[in-house]
Amino acid sequence: MKKQKTTYQLYCYTGKAMKAKRDAPFELKLSAQLLLDELCFNWNKQKLESAINEAIDAGDRERFIKLSEEYRHYIWE
């Protein structure tokens, strides 16, 4: 098998200069995502707790069982 040769020819670019967009640092993105995840987790947990309490007050056993199954995902440690 013969070796293939690659040749490059350079031309002067006469167009408009491009500016690079600076992105946010990884640490800032990560901390923001973790904060948002924690806020969403706490909000969902609080809404689920209030729905469970309402089901208990109303005496709705089926709804209580359904909501308590969902709540188990929030209390594992």
PyMOL Python script that loads the backbone (N, CA, C, O; Angstrom):
from pymol import cmd

cmd.read_pdbstr("""\
ATOM      1  N   MET A   1       0.838  -1.169   0.000  1.00  0.00           N
ATOM      2  CA  MET A   1       0.000   0.000   0.000  1.00  0.00           C
ATOM      3  C   MET A   1       0.887   1.237   0.000  1.00  0.00           C
ATOM      4  O   MET A   1       1.802   1.357   0.815  1.00  0.00           O
ATOM      5  N   LYS A   2       0.610   2.146  -0.913  1.00  0.00           N
ATOM      6  CA  LYS A   2       1.416   3.345  -1.044  1.00  0.00           C
ATOM      7  C   LYS A   2       1.042   4.358   0.026  1.00  0.00           C
ATOM      8  O   LYS A   2      -0.118   4.450   0.428  1.00  0.00           O
ATOM      9  N   LYS A   3       2.017   5.107   0.478  1.00  0.00           N
ATOM     10  CA  LYS A   3       1.761   6.172   1.437  1.00  0.00           C
ATOM     11  C   LYS A   3       1.122   7.350   0.725  1.00  0.00           C
ATOM     12  O   LYS A   3       1.514   7.736  -0.376  1.00  0.00           O
ATOM     13  N   GLN A   4       0.121   7.908   1.398  1.00  0.00           N
ATOM     14  CA  GLN A   4      -0.554   9.055   0.811  1.00  0.00           C
ATOM     15  C   GLN A   4       0.042  10.331   1.369  1.00  0.00           C
ATOM     16  O   GLN A   4       0.342  10.416   2.560  1.00  0.00           O
ATOM     17  N   LYS A   5       0.212  11.308   0.519  1.00  0.00           N
ATOM     18  CA  LYS A   5       0.766  12.587   0.931  1.00  0.00           C
ATOM     19  C   LYS A   5      -0.343  13.626   0.949  1.00  0.00           C
ATOM     20  O   LYS A   5      -1.206  13.667   0.073  1.00  0.00           O
ATOM     21  N   THR A   6      -0.290  14.455   1.970  1.00  0.00           N
ATOM     22  CA  THR A   6      -1.269  15.534   2.086  1.00  0.00           C
ATOM     23  C   THR A   6      -0.536  16.861   1.979  1.00  0.00           C
ATOM     24  O   THR A   6       0.471  17.083   2.651  1.00  0.00           O
ATOM     25  N   THR A   7      -1.037  17.715   1.152  1.00  0.00           N
ATOM     26  CA  THR A   7      -0.430  19.040   1.015  1.00  0.00           C
ATOM     27  C   THR A   7      -1.443  20.082   1.421  1.00  0.00           C
ATOM     28  O   THR A   7      -2.633  19.954   1.132  1.00  0.00           O
ATOM     29  N   TYR A   8      -0.973  21.100   2.082  1.00  0.00           N
ATOM     30  CA  TYR A   8      -1.827  22.198   2.528  1.00  0.00           C
ATOM     31  C   TYR A   8      -1.371  23.476   1.848  1.00  0.00           C
ATOM     32  O   TYR A   8      -0.179  23.706   1.644  1.00  0.00           O
ATOM     33  N   GLN A   9      -2.349  24.299   1.505  1.00  0.00           N
ATOM     34  CA  GLN A   9      -2.026  25.591   0.924  1.00  0.00           C
ATOM     35  C   GLN A   9      -2.750  26.635   1.767  1.00  0.00           C
ATOM     36  O   GLN A   9      -3.970  26.580   1.917  1.00  0.00           O
ATOM     37  N   LEU A  10      -2.003  27.578   2.314  1.00  0.00           N
ATOM     38  CA  LEU A  10      -2.560  28.593   3.200  1.00  0.00           C
ATOM     39  C   LEU A  10      -2.861  29.863   2.428  1.00  0.00           C
ATOM     40  O   LEU A  10      -2.083  30.299   1.579  1.00  0.00           O
ATOM     41  N   TYR A  11      -4.016  30.450   2.746  1.00  0.00           N
ATOM     42  CA  TYR A  11      -4.417  31.709   2.135  1.00  0.00           C
ATOM     43  C   TYR A  11      -4.638  32.737   3.225  1.00  0.00           C
ATOM     44  O   TYR A  11      -5.015  32.383   4.342  1.00  0.00           O
ATOM     45  N   CYS A  12      -4.418  33.957   2.931  1.00  0.00           N
ATOM     46  CA  CYS A  12      -4.636  35.046   3.884  1.00  0.00           C
ATOM     47  C   CYS A  12      -6.143  35.287   4.001  1.00  0.00           C
ATOM     48  O   CYS A  12      -6.837  35.437   2.995  1.00  0.00           O
ATOM     49  N   TYR A  13      -6.635  35.321   5.230  1.00  0.00           N
ATOM     50  CA  TYR A  13      -8.062  35.533   5.480  1.00  0.00           C
ATOM     51  C   TYR A  13      -8.347  37.026   5.401  1.00  0.00           C
ATOM     52  O   TYR A  13      -7.724  37.816   6.109  1.00  0.00           O
ATOM     53  N   THR A  14      -9.278  37.412   4.548  1.00  0.00           N
ATOM     54  CA  THR A  14      -9.577  38.832   4.356  1.00  0.00           C
ATOM     55  C   THR A  14     -10.911  39.228   4.961  1.00  0.00           C
ATOM     56  O   THR A  14     -11.345  40.370   4.806  1.00  0.00           O
ATOM     57  N   GLY A  15     -11.567  38.303   5.647  1.00  0.00           N
ATOM     58  CA  GLY A  15     -12.882  38.582   6.214  1.00  0.00           C
ATOM     59  C   GLY A  15     -12.805  39.323   7.538  1.00  0.00           C
ATOM     60  O   GLY A  15     -11.731  39.725   7.985  1.00  0.00           O
ATOM     61  N   LYS A  16     -13.953  39.491   8.148  1.00  0.00           N
ATOM     62  CA  LYS A  16     -14.063  40.182   9.422  1.00  0.00           C
ATOM     63  C   LYS A  16     -13.567  39.270  10.552  1.00  0.00           C
ATOM     64  O   LYS A  16     -13.808  38.063  10.534  1.00  0.00           O
ATOM     65  N   ALA A  17     -12.882  39.851  11.523  1.00  0.00           N
ATOM     66  CA  ALA A  17     -12.354  39.081  12.639  1.00  0.00           C
ATOM     67  C   ALA A  17     -13.492  38.589  13.530  1.00  0.00           C
ATOM     68  O   ALA A  17     -14.462  39.311  13.758  1.00  0.00           O
ATOM     69  N   MET A  18     -13.373  37.360  14.034  1.00  0.00           N
ATOM     70  CA  MET A  18     -14.384  36.793  14.905  1.00  0.00           C
ATOM     71  C   MET A  18     -13.943  36.962  16.351  1.00  0.00           C
ATOM     72  O   MET A  18     -12.752  36.936  16.660  1.00  0.00           O
ATOM     73  N   LYS A  19     -14.920  37.134  17.227  1.00  0.00           N
ATOM     74  CA  LYS A  19     -14.628  37.249  18.650  1.00  0.00           C
ATOM     75  C   LYS A  19     -15.091  35.975  19.350  1.00  0.00           C
ATOM     76  O   LYS A  19     -16.183  35.472  19.084  1.00  0.00           O
ATOM     77  N   ALA A  20     -14.264  35.466  20.232  1.00  0.00           N
ATOM     78  CA  ALA A  20     -14.620  34.264  20.975  1.00  0.00           C
ATOM     79  C   ALA A  20     -15.546  34.641  22.127  1.00  0.00           C
ATOM     80  O   ALA A  20     -15.357  35.667  22.781  1.00  0.00           O
ATOM     81  N   LYS A  21     -16.539  33.806  22.364  1.00  0.00           N
ATOM     82  CA  LYS A  21     -17.474  34.040  23.451  1.00  0.00           C
ATOM     83  C   LYS A  21     -16.925  33.395  24.715  1.00  0.00           C
ATOM     84  O   LYS A  21     -16.564  32.218  24.707  1.00  0.00           O
ATOM     85  N   ARG A  22     -16.862  34.145  25.780  1.00  0.00           N
ATOM     86  CA  ARG A  22     -16.341  33.614  27.033  1.00  0.00           C
ATOM     87  C   ARG A  22     -17.471  32.935  27.789  1.00  0.00           C
ATOM     88  O   ARG A  22     -18.550  33.503  27.962  1.00  0.00           O
ATOM     89  N   ASP A  23     -17.218  31.739  28.228  1.00  0.00           N
ATOM     90  CA  ASP A  23     -18.225  30.940  28.910  1.00  0.00           C
ATOM     91  C   ASP A  23     -18.031  31.031  30.422  1.00  0.00           C
ATOM     92  O   ASP A  23     -16.942  31.349  30.900  1.00  0.00           O
ATOM     93  N   ALA A  24     -19.095  30.751  31.162  1.00  0.00           N
ATOM     94  CA  ALA A  24     -19.022  30.769  32.626  1.00  0.00           C
ATOM     95  C   ALA A  24     -18.139  29.614  33.100  1.00  0.00           C
ATOM     96  O   ALA A  24     -18.122  28.553  32.476  1.00  0.00           O
ATOM     97  N   PRO A  25     -17.408  29.810  34.194  1.00  0.00           N
ATOM     98  CA  PRO A  25     -16.545  28.740  34.715  1.00  0.00           C
ATOM     99  C   PRO A  25     -17.360  27.517  35.150  1.00  0.00           C
ATOM    100  O   PRO A  25     -18.520  27.623  35.546  1.00  0.00           O
ATOM    101  N   PHE A  26     -16.715  26.368  35.061  1.00  0.00           N
ATOM    102  CA  PHE A  26     -17.373  25.108  35.400  1.00  0.00           C
ATOM    103  C   PHE A  26     -17.865  25.099  36.836  1.00  0.00           C
ATOM    104  O   PHE A  26     -18.967  24.623  37.109  1.00  0.00           O
ATOM    105  N   GLU A  27     -17.059  25.620  37.762  1.00  0.00           N
ATOM    106  CA  GLU A  27     -17.428  25.611  39.176  1.00  0.00           C
ATOM    107  C   GLU A  27     -18.703  26.416  39.413  1.00  0.00           C
ATOM    108  O   GLU A  27     -19.547  26.028  40.221  1.00  0.00           O
ATOM    109  N   LEU A  28     -18.839  27.533  38.709  1.00  0.00           N
ATOM    110  CA  LEU A  28     -20.037  28.367  38.848  1.00  0.00           C
ATOM    111  C   LEU A  28     -21.262  27.642  38.301  1.00  0.00           C
ATOM    112  O   LEU A  28     -22.330  27.676  38.912  1.00  0.00           O
ATOM    113  N   LYS A  29     -21.110  26.989  37.153  1.00  0.00           N
ATOM    114  CA  LYS A  29     -22.227  26.226  36.581  1.00  0.00           C
ATOM    115  C   LYS A  29     -22.644  25.089  37.505  1.00  0.00           C
ATOM    116  O   LYS A  29     -23.833  24.861  37.725  1.00  0.00           O
ATOM    117  N   LEU A  30     -21.660  24.382  38.043  1.00  0.00           N
ATOM    118  CA  LEU A  30     -21.948  23.251  38.913  1.00  0.00           C
ATOM    119  C   LEU A  30     -22.640  23.693  40.191  1.00  0.00           C
ATOM    120  O   LEU A  30     -23.619  23.075  40.609  1.00  0.00           O
ATOM    121  N   SER A  31     -22.147  24.750  40.814  1.00  0.00           N
ATOM    122  CA  SER A  31     -22.770  25.213  42.060  1.00  0.00           C
ATOM    123  C   SER A  31     -24.182  25.732  41.812  1.00  0.00           C
ATOM    124  O   SER A  31     -25.064  25.535  42.648  1.00  0.00           O
ATOM    125  N   ALA A  32     -24.409  26.386  40.686  1.00  0.00           N
ATOM    126  CA  ALA A  32     -25.757  26.854  40.354  1.00  0.00           C
ATOM    127  C   ALA A  32     -26.702  25.682  40.141  1.00  0.00           C
ATOM    128  O   ALA A  32     -27.840  25.708  40.609  1.00  0.00           O
ATOM    129  N   GLN A  33     -26.237  24.655  39.439  1.00  0.00           N
ATOM    130  CA  GLN A  33     -27.075  23.474  39.192  1.00  0.00           C
ATOM    131  C   GLN A  33     -27.394  22.747  40.489  1.00  0.00           C
ATOM    132  O   GLN A  33     -28.524  22.304  40.693  1.00  0.00           O
ATOM    133  N   LEU A  34     -26.402  22.622  41.368  1.00  0.00           N
ATOM    134  CA  LEU A  34     -26.632  21.954  42.654  1.00  0.00           C
ATOM    135  C   LEU A  34     -27.621  22.742  43.511  1.00  0.00           C
ATOM    136  O   LEU A  34     -28.473  22.151  44.175  1.00  0.00           O
ATOM    137  N   LEU A  35     -27.512  24.062  43.500  1.00  0.00           N
ATOM    138  CA  LEU A  35     -28.439  24.903  44.259  1.00  0.00           C
ATOM    139  C   LEU A  35     -29.867  24.761  43.731  1.00  0.00           C
ATOM    140  O   LEU A  35     -30.812  24.630  44.509  1.00  0.00           O
ATOM    141  N   LEU A  36     -30.015  24.787  42.420  1.00  0.00           N
ATOM    142  CA  LEU A  36     -31.350  24.626  41.835  1.00  0.00           C
ATOM    143  C   LEU A  36     -31.928  23.246  42.119  1.00  0.00           C
ATOM    144  O   LEU A  36     -33.123  23.116  42.385  1.00  0.00           O
ATOM    145  N   ASP A  37     -31.090  22.218  42.065  1.00  0.00           N
ATOM    146  CA  ASP A  37     -31.556  20.867  42.381  1.00  0.00           C
ATOM    147  C   ASP A  37     -32.037  20.777  43.829  1.00  0.00           C
ATOM    148  O   ASP A  37     -33.070  20.169  44.109  1.00  0.00           O
ATOM    149  N   GLU A  38     -31.289  21.380  44.737  1.00  0.00           N
ATOM    150  CA  GLU A  38     -31.663  21.354  46.154  1.00  0.00           C
ATOM    151  C   GLU A  38     -32.976  22.101  46.388  1.00  0.00           C
ATOM    152  O   GLU A  38     -33.833  21.636  47.139  1.00  0.00           O
ATOM    153  N   LEU A  39     -33.131  23.255  45.744  1.00  0.00           N
ATOM    154  CA  LEU A  39     -34.372  24.024  45.893  1.00  0.00           C
ATOM    155  C   LEU A  39     -35.577  23.251  45.358  1.00  0.00           C
ATOM    156  O   LEU A  39     -36.626  23.206  46.001  1.00  0.00           O
ATOM    157  N   CYS A  40     -35.423  22.646  44.185  1.00  0.00           N
ATOM    158  CA  CYS A  40     -36.521  21.855  43.602  1.00  0.00           C
ATOM    159  C   CYS A  40     -36.854  20.651  44.477  1.00  0.00           C
ATOM    160  O   CYS A  40     -38.025  20.328  44.674  1.00  0.00           O
ATOM    161  N   PHE A  41     -35.830  19.992  44.998  1.00  0.00           N
ATOM    162  CA  PHE A  41     -36.041  18.831  45.857  1.00  0.00           C
ATOM    163  C   PHE A  41     -36.833  19.226  47.092  1.00  0.00           C
ATOM    164  O   PHE A  41     -37.814  18.566  47.434  1.00  0.00           O
ATOM    165  N   ASN A  42     -36.423  20.291  47.764  1.00  0.00           N
ATOM    166  CA  ASN A  42     -37.118  20.731  48.979  1.00  0.00           C
ATOM    167  C   ASN A  42     -38.546  21.178  48.688  1.00  0.00           C
ATOM    168  O   ASN A  42     -39.454  20.897  49.470  1.00  0.00           O
ATOM    169  N   TRP A  43     -38.752  21.872  47.567  1.00  0.00           N
ATOM    170  CA  TRP A  43     -40.090  22.336  47.217  1.00  0.00           C
ATOM    171  C   TRP A  43     -41.008  21.148  46.933  1.00  0.00           C
ATOM    172  O   TRP A  43     -42.141  21.108  47.412  1.00  0.00           O
ATOM    173  N   ASN A  44     -40.523  20.186  46.156  1.00  0.00           N
ATOM    174  CA  ASN A  44     -41.332  18.996  45.847  1.00  0.00           C
ATOM    175  C   ASN A  44     -41.639  18.195  47.103  1.00  0.00           C
ATOM    176  O   ASN A  44     -42.754  17.699  47.270  1.00  0.00           O
ATOM    177  N   LYS A  45     -40.661  18.068  47.980  1.00  0.00           N
ATOM    178  CA  LYS A  45     -40.860  17.325  49.226  1.00  0.00           C
ATOM    179  C   LYS A  45     -41.905  18.012  50.100  1.00  0.00           C
ATOM    180  O   LYS A  45     -42.757  17.348  50.689  1.00  0.00           O
ATOM    181  N   GLN A  46     -41.842  19.334  50.184  1.00  0.00           N
ATOM    182  CA  GLN A  46     -42.802  20.082  50.997  1.00  0.00           C
ATOM    183  C   GLN A  46     -44.220  19.959  50.428  1.00  0.00           C
ATOM    184  O   GLN A  46     -45.178  19.792  51.183  1.00  0.00           O
ATOM    185  N   LYS A  47     -44.354  20.041  49.105  1.00  0.00           N
ATOM    186  CA  LYS A  47     -45.678  19.899  48.482  1.00  0.00           C
ATOM    187  C   LYS A  47     -46.235  18.495  48.716  1.00  0.00           C
ATOM    188  O   LYS A  47     -47.430  18.331  48.960  1.00  0.00           O
ATOM    189  N   LEU A  48     -45.379  17.498  48.644  1.00  0.00           N
ATOM    190  CA  LEU A  48     -45.816  16.124  48.864  1.00  0.00           C
ATOM    191  C   LEU A  48     -46.226  15.908  50.316  1.00  0.00           C
ATOM    192  O   LEU A  48     -47.210  15.219  50.585  1.00  0.00           O
ATOM    193  N   GLU A  49     -45.480  16.492  51.255  1.00  0.00           N
ATOM    194  CA  GLU A  49     -45.842  16.390  52.673  1.00  0.00           C
ATOM    195  C   GLU A  49     -47.198  17.031  52.948  1.00  0.00           C
ATOM    196  O   GLU A  49     -48.013  16.486  53.692  1.00  0.00           O
ATOM    197  N   SER A  50     -47.433  18.199  52.338  1.00  0.00           N
ATOM    198  CA  SER A  50     -48.732  18.855  52.563  1.00  0.00           C
ATOM    199  C   SER A  50     -49.869  18.046  51.933  1.00  0.00           C
ATOM    200  O   SER A  50     -50.966  17.999  52.489  1.00  0.00           O
ATOM    201  N   ALA A  51     -49.629  17.414  50.792  1.00  0.00           N
ATOM    202  CA  ALA A  51     -50.659  16.580  50.162  1.00  0.00           C
ATOM    203  C   ALA A  51     -50.938  15.340  51.007  1.00  0.00           C
ATOM    204  O   ALA A  51     -52.086  14.905  51.108  1.00  0.00           O
ATOM    205  N   ILE A  52     -49.902  14.769  51.614  1.00  0.00           N
ATOM    206  CA  ILE A  52     -50.084  13.624  52.506  1.00  0.00           C
ATOM    207  C   ILE A  52     -50.901  14.027  53.730  1.00  0.00           C
ATOM    208  O   ILE A  52     -51.801  13.299  54.151  1.00  0.00           O
ATOM    209  N   ASN A  53     -50.583  15.185  54.297  1.00  0.00           N
ATOM    210  CA  ASN A  53     -51.333  15.673  55.458  1.00  0.00           C
ATOM    211  C   ASN A  53     -52.800  15.926  55.118  1.00  0.00           C
ATOM    212  O   ASN A  53     -53.685  15.648  55.927  1.00  0.00           O
ATOM    213  N   GLU A  54     -53.055  16.452  53.926  1.00  0.00           N
ATOM    214  CA  GLU A  54     -54.442  16.673  53.488  1.00  0.00           C
ATOM    215  C   GLU A  54     -55.172  15.343  53.323  1.00  0.00           C
ATOM    216  O   GLU A  54     -56.347  15.231  53.673  1.00  0.00           O
ATOM    217  N   ALA A  55     -54.485  14.346  52.796  1.00  0.00           N
ATOM    218  CA  ALA A  55     -55.099  13.026  52.622  1.00  0.00           C
ATOM    219  C   ALA A  55     -55.418  12.403  53.980  1.00  0.00           C
ATOM    220  O   ALA A  55     -56.449  11.749  54.137  1.00  0.00           O
ATOM    221  N   ILE A  56     -54.544  12.603  54.953  1.00  0.00           N
ATOM    222  CA  ILE A  56     -54.804  12.089  56.299  1.00  0.00           C
ATOM    223  C   ILE A  56     -56.005  12.798  56.909  1.00  0.00           C
ATOM    224  O   ILE A  56     -56.874  12.153  57.496  1.00  0.00           O
ATOM    225  N   ASP A  57     -56.059  14.123  56.776  1.00  0.00           N
ATOM    226  CA  ASP A  57     -57.185  14.893  57.324  1.00  0.00           C
ATOM    227  C   ASP A  57     -58.512  14.514  56.670  1.00  0.00           C
ATOM    228  O   ASP A  57     -59.554  14.483  57.324  1.00  0.00           O
ATOM    229  N   ALA A  58     -58.455  14.226  55.363  1.00  0.00           N
ATOM    230  CA  ALA A  58     -59.677  13.876  54.641  1.00  0.00           C
ATOM    231  C   ALA A  58     -60.054  12.411  54.838  1.00  0.00           C
ATOM    232  O   ALA A  58     -61.176  12.017  54.517  1.00  0.00           O
ATOM    233  N   GLY A  59     -59.146  11.605  55.353  1.00  0.00           N
ATOM    234  CA  GLY A  59     -59.424  10.188  55.558  1.00  0.00           C
ATOM    235  C   GLY A  59     -59.353   9.371  54.281  1.00  0.00           C
ATOM    236  O   GLY A  59     -59.929   8.286  54.205  1.00  0.00           O
ATOM    237  N   ASP A  60     -58.647   9.884  53.271  1.00  0.00           N
ATOM    238  CA  ASP A  60     -58.525   9.197  51.985  1.00  0.00           C
ATOM    239  C   ASP A  60     -57.336   8.234  52.037  1.00  0.00           C
ATOM    240  O   ASP A  60     -56.195   8.636  51.808  1.00  0.00           O
ATOM    241  N   ARG A  61     -57.604   6.986  52.334  1.00  0.00           N
ATOM    242  CA  ARG A  61     -56.551   5.990  52.540  1.00  0.00           C
ATOM    243  C   ARG A  61     -55.804   5.668  51.245  1.00  0.00           C
ATOM    244  O   ARG A  61     -54.580   5.540  51.261  1.00  0.00           O
ATOM    245  N   GLU A  62     -56.511   5.537  50.137  1.00  0.00           N
ATOM    246  CA  GLU A  62     -55.883   5.190  48.866  1.00  0.00           C
ATOM    247  C   GLU A  62     -54.910   6.286  48.408  1.00  0.00           C
ATOM    248  O   GLU A  62     -53.801   6.003  47.954  1.00  0.00           O
ATOM    249  N   ARG A  63     -55.344   7.515  48.535  1.00  0.00           N
ATOM    250  CA  ARG A  63     -54.480   8.637  48.151  1.00  0.00           C
ATOM    251  C   ARG A  63     -53.267   8.716  49.077  1.00  0.00           C
ATOM    252  O   ARG A  63     -52.154   8.998  48.631  1.00  0.00           O
ATOM    253  N   PHE A  64     -53.489   8.466  50.363  1.00  0.00           N
ATOM    254  CA  PHE A  64     -52.389   8.477  51.324  1.00  0.00           C
ATOM    255  C   PHE A  64     -51.346   7.422  50.972  1.00  0.00           C
ATOM    256  O   PHE A  64     -50.148   7.702  51.020  1.00  0.00           O
ATOM    257  N   ILE A  65     -51.781   6.220  50.622  1.00  0.00           N
ATOM    258  CA  ILE A  65     -50.852   5.146  50.270  1.00  0.00           C
ATOM    259  C   ILE A  65     -50.072   5.504  49.006  1.00  0.00           C
ATOM    260  O   ILE A  65     -48.863   5.284  48.934  1.00  0.00           O
ATOM    261  N   LYS A  66     -50.766   6.054  48.014  1.00  0.00           N
ATOM    262  CA  LYS A  66     -50.111   6.454  46.766  1.00  0.00           C
ATOM    263  C   LYS A  66     -49.065   7.540  47.020  1.00  0.00           C
ATOM    264  O   LYS A  66     -47.948   7.461  46.510  1.00  0.00           O
ATOM    265  N   LEU A  67     -49.426   8.542  47.802  1.00  0.00           N
ATOM    266  CA  LEU A  67     -48.492   9.634  48.078  1.00  0.00           C
ATOM    267  C   LEU A  67     -47.334   9.189  48.960  1.00  0.00           C
ATOM    268  O   LEU A  67     -46.212   9.668  48.793  1.00  0.00           O
ATOM    269  N   SER A  68     -47.587   8.292  49.882  1.00  0.00           N
ATOM    270  CA  SER A  68     -46.507   7.820  50.744  1.00  0.00           C
ATOM    271  C   SER A  68     -45.497   6.975  49.958  1.00  0.00           C
ATOM    272  O   SER A  68     -44.315   6.952  50.299  1.00  0.00           O
ATOM    273  N   GLU A  69     -45.956   6.285  48.911  1.00  0.00           N
ATOM    274  CA  GLU A  69     -45.029   5.559  48.037  1.00  0.00           C
ATOM    275  C   GLU A  69     -44.103   6.544  47.314  1.00  0.00           C
ATOM    276  O   GLU A  69     -42.905   6.292  47.184  1.00  0.00           O
ATOM    277  N   GLU A  70     -44.656   7.653  46.849  1.00  0.00           N
ATOM    278  CA  GLU A  70     -43.841   8.672  46.188  1.00  0.00           C
ATOM    279  C   GLU A  70     -42.893   9.342  47.179  1.00  0.00           C
ATOM    280  O   GLU A  70     -41.772   9.709  46.827  1.00  0.00           O
ATOM    281  N   TYR A  71     -43.351   9.498  48.417  1.00  0.00           N
ATOM    282  CA  TYR A  71     -42.558  10.191  49.434  1.00  0.00           C
ATOM    283  C   TYR A  71     -41.331   9.383  49.849  1.00  0.00           C
ATOM    284  O   TYR A  71     -40.347   9.960  50.311  1.00  0.00           O
ATOM    285  N   ARG A  72     -41.370   8.083  49.695  1.00  0.00           N
ATOM    286  CA  ARG A  72     -40.231   7.238  50.084  1.00  0.00           C
ATOM    287  C   ARG A  72     -38.950   7.599  49.327  1.00  0.00           C
ATOM    288  O   ARG A  72     -37.847   7.398  49.836  1.00  0.00           O
ATOM    289  N   HIS A  73     -39.097   8.127  48.124  1.00  0.00           N
ATOM    290  CA  HIS A  73     -37.923   8.534  47.348  1.00  0.00           C
ATOM    291  C   HIS A  73     -37.225   9.742  47.969  1.00  0.00           C
ATOM    292  O   HIS A  73     -36.041   9.973  47.723  1.00  0.00           O
ATOM    293  N   TYR A  74     -37.955  10.506  48.769  1.00  0.00           N
ATOM    294  CA  TYR A  74     -37.391  11.710  49.364  1.00  0.00           C
ATOM    295  C   TYR A  74     -36.746  11.465  50.720  1.00  0.00           C
ATOM    296  O   TYR A  74     -36.047  12.342  51.228  1.00  0.00           O
ATOM    297  N   ILE A  75     -36.958  10.302  51.318  1.00  0.00           N
ATOM    298  CA  ILE A  75     -36.450  10.093  52.684  1.00  0.00           C
ATOM    299  C   ILE A  75     -35.368   9.028  52.765  1.00  0.00           C
ATOM    300  O   ILE A  75     -34.949   8.697  53.873  1.00  0.00           O
ATOM    301  N   TRP A  76     -34.892   8.472  51.655  1.00  0.00           N
ATOM    302  CA  TRP A  76     -33.844   7.464  51.730  1.00  0.00           C
ATOM    303  C   TRP A  76     -32.530   8.125  52.129  1.00  0.00           C
ATOM    304  O   TRP A  76     -32.221   9.232  51.689  1.00  0.00           O
ATOM    305  N   GLU A  77     -31.775   7.445  52.954  1.00  0.00           N
ATOM    306  CA  GLU A  77     -30.483   7.987  53.394  1.00  0.00           C
ATOM    307  C   GLU A  77     -29.493   6.884  53.611  1.00  0.00           C
ATOM    308  O   GLU A  77     -28.349   7.146  53.983  1.00  0.00           O
TER     309      GLU A  77
END
""", "prot")
cmd.dss("prot")
cmd.show_as("cartoon", "prot")
cmd.util.cbc("prot")
cmd.orient("prot")
